[in-house]
Amino acid sequence: MRRIGIIGGGSWATALTKILCDNQEDKTITWWVRTEEKAHHLRTLGHNPDYIRSVEFRQSYLTFTSDLQQCISQSDWLILAVPSAFVESALLAIHPDDLNGKVMISAVKGLIPTSGQIIGTYLKDHWKMTSDQIAVITGPCHAEEVALERLSYLTVASENTQLAGNICASLNGRYIKTTSTDDIYGTEYSAVLKNVCAMAAGVCHAMGYGDNFLSVLVSNAIREIKRFIQAVHPITRDIDDSAYLGDLIVTAYSQFSRNRTFGHMLGKGYSVKSAQLEMNMIAEGYYATKSMYELNKNYQVDMPILDFMHAIIYQGKSPKTVIGPFLDRLN
């Protein structure tokens, strides 16, 4: 009997819980959410009141709790599925010793804002976990399509290849196919940067640029991602794999992409604050842009899309004033 804990109450946590419940493998699942009110709602009504309400859960597999210690103690694998900006606050109540012997699987597609670290590095430095205990789940996959049970593919990354294979087996099912890789650095940084690129796609679409230009933008985006991850972690990898290019494409094009939606608002003239208030979900690219911009000062990689979004979000520049120089840097 595999014991799995889900940490987080958003759309991706909801989708992952559905995937695990629909897989017939023997398991128990403990799902942690921030408030007892939400845990009570899940317990009594069997669906998330805030995200993807159409998903109803098989109660026989699940325990709902707002006690993180309970979630951790009842689990061997922990899936971390909270926005990157709230990872540190979500884990405040626990101690590194609580994670002894546990596996942490990150479903976070962002950097820790205070340190600029990917989740794998953060878990090693702050929680004393080893590479063998850490894995990452990445796309291309939108939570909304999981809810509709549309065929989706996930990639599991870990330096522990046996662990990656076991996680794949737990996720693989009727509408989910999985693959594994040992490129935990590349997949994490790619998942972060594709959100920045998706915001740029939204900005440009709102400004009247069409499909012809978007294809050029995405082509430049995957090359920008490749340049950066090769600078950070130079190994042999195929950037055209689904975990990199596929994840970028779905985030840049899809109607479900919150990062594209956020960028579209900025391109229409919304202020950053107004766009944030309008959305009821976190656009990871907002936080990623600042962290990646600061991180790239160490690497000096040519990143015109990152620079473009940083100028709009953090330097307060109008998209109309920076679009010209940005277009000149694309090819």
C-alpha positions as CSV (number, residue, x, y, z in Angstrom):
1,M,0.0,0.0,0.0
2,R,1.6,3.3,-1.2
3,R,1.0,6.3,1.1
4,I,1.0,9.6,-0.8
5,G,0.5,13.1,0.6
6,I,-0.6,16.1,-1.5
7,I,0.4,19.5,-0.2
8,G,-1.6,22.3,-1.7
9,G,-5.2,23.2,-2.5
10,G,-5.1,24.7,-6.0
11,S,-6.0,23.5,-9.5
12,W,-2.8,21.5,-10.1
13,A,-3.1,19.8,-6.6
14,T,-6.7,19.0,-7.5
15,A,-5.7,17.5,-10.9
16,L,-2.9,15.4,-9.4
17,T,-5.2,14.1,-6.7
18,K,-7.8,13.1,-9.4
19,I,-5.0,11.3,-11.4
20,L,-3.9,9.3,-8.4
21,C,-7.4,8.4,-7.3
22,D,-8.3,7.2,-10.8
23,N,-5.3,5.0,-11.0
24,Q,-6.2,1.5,-9.7
25,E,-2.9,1.0,-7.9
26,D,-3.3,0.3,-4.1
27,K,-2.7,3.5,-2.2
28,T,-3.9,5.9,0.5
29,I,-3.9,9.7,-0.1
30,T,-3.7,12.4,2.5
31,W,-4.6,15.8,1.0
32,W,-3.4,18.9,3.0
33,V,-5.2,22.2,2.4
34,R,-4.6,25.5,4.3
35,T,-7.9,25.8,6.2
36,E,-10.1,23.5,8.1
37,E,-13.1,25.1,6.4
38,K,-11.8,23.9,3.0
39,A,-10.9,20.4,4.4
40,H,-14.4,20.1,5.8
41,H,-15.9,21.1,2.4
42,L,-13.8,18.4,0.7
43,R,-14.7,15.9,3.3
44,T,-18.5,16.5,3.1
45,L,-19.1,17.4,-0.5
46,G,-16.2,15.6,-2.2
47,H,-15.0,18.4,-4.5
48,N,-12.7,21.5,-4.3
49,P,-14.8,24.6,-3.7
50,D,-12.3,26.9,-5.3
51,Y,-10.7,25.1,-8.3
52,I,-12.0,22.7,-10.9
53,R,-15.3,22.1,-9.0
54,S,-16.4,19.5,-11.5
55,V,-13.9,17.0,-10.2
56,E,-15.5,14.7,-7.6
57,F,-13.2,12.4,-5.6
58,R,-13.4,8.8,-4.5
59,Q,-13.6,9.3,-0.7
60,S,-12.4,5.7,0.0
61,Y,-8.9,6.7,-1.0
62,L,-8.7,10.1,0.6
63,T,-8.1,11.7,4.0
64,F,-8.5,15.5,4.0
65,T,-6.6,17.6,6.6
66,S,-5.5,21.1,7.4
67,D,-2.7,19.6,9.7
68,L,0.5,19.4,7.7
69,Q,2.2,17.3,10.4
70,Q,-0.6,14.7,9.9
71,C,-0.2,14.8,6.2
72,I,3.6,14.2,6.4
73,S,3.4,11.5,9.1
74,Q,0.8,9.5,7.1
75,S,2.8,9.7,3.8
76,D,5.9,8.2,2.3
77,W,5.7,10.3,-0.8
78,L,4.8,14.0,-0.6
79,I,3.7,15.9,-3.7
80,L,4.4,19.6,-3.2
81,A,1.8,21.5,-5.3
82,V,1.6,25.1,-4.0
83,P,2.6,28.3,-5.9
84,S,6.4,29.0,-5.6
85,A,5.8,32.2,-3.7
86,F,4.0,30.3,-0.9
87,V,6.3,27.3,-0.6
88,E,8.3,28.7,2.3
89,S,5.2,29.8,4.3
90,A,3.4,26.5,3.6
91,L,6.3,24.5,5.2
92,L,6.9,26.8,8.2
93,A,5.2,24.4,10.6
94,I,7.6,21.5,10.0
95,H,11.3,20.7,10.7
96,P,13.8,19.0,8.4
97,D,13.7,15.9,10.6
98,D,10.0,15.5,9.7
99,L,11.2,14.7,6.1
100,N,13.6,11.9,7.1
101,G,13.0,9.0,4.9
102,K,10.3,10.8,2.8
103,V,10.3,11.4,-0.9
104,M,9.4,15.0,-2.0
105,I,7.9,15.3,-5.5
106,S,7.7,18.9,-6.7
107,A,4.8,20.0,-8.9
108,V,5.9,23.6,-8.5
109,K,6.6,25.5,-11.7
110,G,8.5,28.4,-10.2
111,L,11.5,29.6,-8.2
112,I,11.7,30.4,-4.5
113,P,11.4,34.2,-4.6
114,T,13.6,34.9,-1.6
115,S,16.6,32.8,-2.8
116,G,15.9,32.4,-6.6
117,Q,16.4,28.6,-6.3
118,I,14.6,25.9,-8.1
119,I,12.6,23.6,-5.8
120,G,15.1,20.7,-6.0
121,T,18.0,22.9,-4.9
122,Y,15.8,24.5,-2.2
123,L,14.9,21.1,-0.8
124,K,18.6,20.1,-0.6
125,D,19.8,23.3,1.0
126,H,17.0,24.1,3.4
127,W,15.5,20.7,4.1
128,K,18.6,18.5,4.0
129,M,17.1,16.2,1.4
130,T,19.3,14.1,-1.0
131,S,19.0,13.8,-4.7
132,D,17.6,10.3,-4.2
133,Q,14.6,11.7,-2.3
134,I,13.7,14.4,-4.8
135,A,11.6,14.3,-8.0
136,V,9.8,16.8,-10.3
137,I,6.6,16.4,-12.2
138,T,6.3,18.6,-15.3
139,G,4.1,18.9,-18.4
140,P,2.9,19.6,-20.9
141,C,-0.4,19.3,-19.0
142,H,-3.1,21.7,-18.0
143,A,-5.1,20.9,-14.9
144,E,-8.4,21.8,-16.7
145,E,-7.8,19.1,-19.4
146,V,-7.0,16.6,-16.7
147,A,-10.4,17.3,-15.2
148,L,-12.0,16.6,-18.6
149,E,-10.0,13.4,-18.9
150,R,-8.4,14.5,-22.1
151,L,-5.2,12.5,-23.0
152,S,-2.2,14.2,-21.4
153,Y,1.5,13.4,-21.0
154,L,3.6,14.1,-17.9
155,T,7.4,13.9,-17.4
156,V,8.9,12.8,-14.1
157,A,12.5,14.0,-13.5
158,S,14.8,12.6,-10.8
159,E,18.4,11.6,-10.5
160,N,17.0,8.5,-8.8
161,T,15.8,6.6,-11.9
162,Q,14.1,3.9,-10.0
163,L,12.1,6.5,-8.1
164,A,11.2,8.3,-11.3
165,G,9.9,5.0,-12.7
166,N,7.8,4.2,-9.6
167,I,6.2,7.7,-9.8
168,C,5.5,7.2,-13.5
169,A,3.7,3.9,-12.7
170,S,1.6,5.7,-10.0
171,L,0.5,8.4,-12.4
172,N,0.1,6.4,-15.6
173,G,-3.5,5.6,-16.5
174,R,-6.3,5.8,-19.0
175,Y,-5.9,9.5,-19.8
176,I,-2.3,10.1,-18.5
177,K,0.8,8.8,-20.1
178,T,4.2,9.3,-18.5
179,T,7.9,9.4,-19.3
180,S,11.0,9.9,-17.1
181,T,14.3,11.7,-17.3
182,D,17.2,12.4,-15.0
183,D,17.4,16.1,-16.1
184,I,15.9,17.6,-13.0
185,Y,17.7,21.0,-13.5
186,G,16.7,21.4,-17.2
187,T,13.1,20.4,-16.7
188,E,12.7,22.7,-13.7
189,Y,14.3,25.8,-15.3
190,S,12.4,25.1,-18.5
191,A,9.1,25.0,-16.6
192,V,9.9,28.3,-15.0
193,L,11.0,30.1,-18.2
194,K,8.1,28.9,-20.3
195,N,5.8,30.9,-18.0
196,V,7.7,34.0,-18.7
197,C,7.5,33.3,-22.5
198,A,3.7,32.7,-22.2
199,M,3.2,36.1,-20.6
200,A,5.1,37.6,-23.6
201,A,2.8,35.7,-25.9
202,G,-0.2,37.2,-24.1
203,V,1.2,40.7,-24.2
204,C,1.9,40.5,-28.0
205,H,-1.5,38.9,-28.8
206,A,-3.3,41.7,-26.9
207,M,-1.3,44.3,-28.9
208,G,-2.6,42.8,-32.2
209,Y,0.2,40.5,-33.2
210,G,-1.2,37.3,-34.8
211,D,-0.3,33.7,-35.3
212,N,2.5,34.4,-37.7
213,F,4.4,36.4,-35.1
214,L,3.5,34.0,-32.3
215,S,5.3,31.2,-34.2
216,V,8.4,33.3,-34.3
217,L,8.1,34.2,-30.6
218,V,7.8,30.5,-29.6
219,S,10.7,29.6,-31.8
220,N,12.8,32.3,-30.2
221,A,11.5,31.2,-26.7
222,I,12.7,27.6,-27.0
223,R,16.1,28.7,-28.1
224,E,16.3,31.2,-25.2
225,I,15.3,28.4,-22.8
226,K,18.0,26.1,-24.3
227,R,20.7,28.8,-24.0
228,F,19.9,29.3,-20.3
229,I,19.6,25.7,-19.2
230,Q,22.8,24.8,-21.1
231,A,24.6,27.6,-19.3
232,V,23.3,26.4,-15.9
233,H,23.5,22.7,-16.4
234,P,25.4,21.7,-19.6
235,I,24.4,18.1,-20.4
236,T,23.2,16.3,-23.5
237,R,19.4,16.9,-23.7
238,D,16.9,17.1,-26.6
239,I,15.2,20.5,-26.2
240,D,12.5,19.3,-28.6
241,D,11.2,16.8,-26.0
242,S,7.7,17.3,-24.6
243,A,9.0,18.3,-21.2
244,Y,10.7,21.4,-22.8
245,L,9.1,22.3,-26.1
246,G,5.8,20.7,-25.5
247,D,5.3,22.5,-22.2
248,L,6.3,25.8,-23.8
249,I,3.8,25.4,-26.6
250,V,0.8,24.5,-24.5
251,T,1.5,27.4,-22.1
252,A,2.0,29.9,-24.9
253,Y,-1.0,29.0,-26.9
254,S,-3.7,27.6,-24.6
255,Q,-6.8,29.3,-23.4
256,F,-6.2,27.7,-20.0
257,S,-2.8,29.3,-19.5
258,R,-3.0,31.7,-16.6
259,N,0.4,33.2,-17.6
260,R,-0.8,34.0,-21.1
261,T,-3.9,35.5,-19.7
262,F,-1.9,37.6,-17.3
263,G,0.3,38.9,-20.1
264,H,-2.8,39.6,-22.3
265,M,-4.1,41.9,-19.5
266,L,-0.8,43.7,-19.4
267,G,-0.9,44.1,-23.2
268,K,-4.4,45.5,-23.0
269,G,-3.2,48.2,-20.6
270,Y,-3.9,46.8,-17.2
271,S,-1.5,47.7,-14.5
272,V,0.3,44.8,-12.9
273,K,-1.7,45.2,-9.7
274,S,-5.0,45.4,-11.5
275,A,-4.2,42.2,-13.5
276,Q,-3.4,40.4,-10.4
277,L,-6.6,41.4,-8.7
278,E,-8.6,40.4,-11.8
279,M,-7.2,36.8,-11.7
280,N,-8.2,34.3,-9.1
281,M,-5.1,32.2,-9.7
282,I,-1.4,32.8,-9.4
283,A,0.5,33.5,-12.6
284,E,3.9,32.0,-11.8
285,G,5.6,34.0,-14.5
286,Y,5.2,37.2,-12.5
287,Y,7.5,35.9,-9.7
288,A,9.7,34.0,-12.1
289,T,10.5,37.1,-14.2
290,K,12.2,38.9,-11.3
291,S,14.0,35.8,-10.0
292,M,15.3,34.7,-13.4
293,Y,16.4,38.3,-14.3
294,E,18.5,38.5,-11.1
295,L,19.8,35.0,-11.7
296,N,20.8,35.7,-15.2
297,K,23.1,38.5,-14.1
298,N,25.5,35.7,-13.1
299,Y,25.3,33.9,-16.4
300,Q,24.8,36.8,-18.9
301,V,22.8,34.7,-21.3
302,D,21.1,36.6,-24.1
303,M,17.4,36.5,-23.1
304,P,15.4,39.1,-25.0
305,I,12.0,37.7,-23.9
306,L,13.0,37.7,-20.2
307,D,14.3,41.3,-20.6
308,F,11.1,42.4,-22.3
309,M,8.8,41.1,-19.5
310,H,11.1,42.4,-16.8
311,A,10.9,45.9,-18.3
312,I,7.0,45.7,-18.3
313,I,6.4,44.2,-14.9
314,Y,9.3,45.5,-12.8
315,Q,10.5,48.6,-14.5
316,G,7.0,50.0,-15.1
317,K,7.4,50.4,-18.8
318,S,4.5,50.4,-21.2
319,P,4.5,47.5,-23.7
320,K,4.1,50.0,-26.5
321,T,7.4,51.7,-25.6
322,V,9.5,48.5,-25.4
323,I,7.9,46.4,-28.1
324,G,10.1,47.9,-30.9
325,P,13.5,47.2,-29.4
326,F,12.2,43.7,-28.4
327,L,11.2,42.8,-31.9
328,D,14.6,43.9,-33.2
329,R,16.2,41.3,-31.0
330,L,14.2,38.4,-32.4
331,N,15.0,36.4,-35.5
